[in-house]
Amino acid sequence: MATKSTQREQSEDRIERMSQSAHEAVDKAASVASDYAERMSAKGEEWMAMPQDWMETARDYVREKPFQALGIALAAGYLLHLITSRD
């Protein structure tokens, strides 16, 4: 009878260890997923701000160097014309 009881206790111990390992794995996966989600959220906010930053940079450049900005705009327009026109 003691053998069956011992085997049962050993089985219960194994099940408990396996259960604990599974819980630890799930907790670790949840932690990694949470960290990843936070990083992606921060990166998303950064990406959303990029166009605004670019516009501010472009405005500053035009204010500082209006003739160069005009030349760049004319060159870009001419290149766009060459690309889109059909002869």
Secondary structure, 3 states (H helix, E strand, C coil): CHHHHHHHHHHHHHHHHHHHHHHHHHHHHHHHHHHHHHHHHHHHHHHHHHHHHHHHHHHHHHHHCHHHHHHHHHHHHHHHHHHHCCC
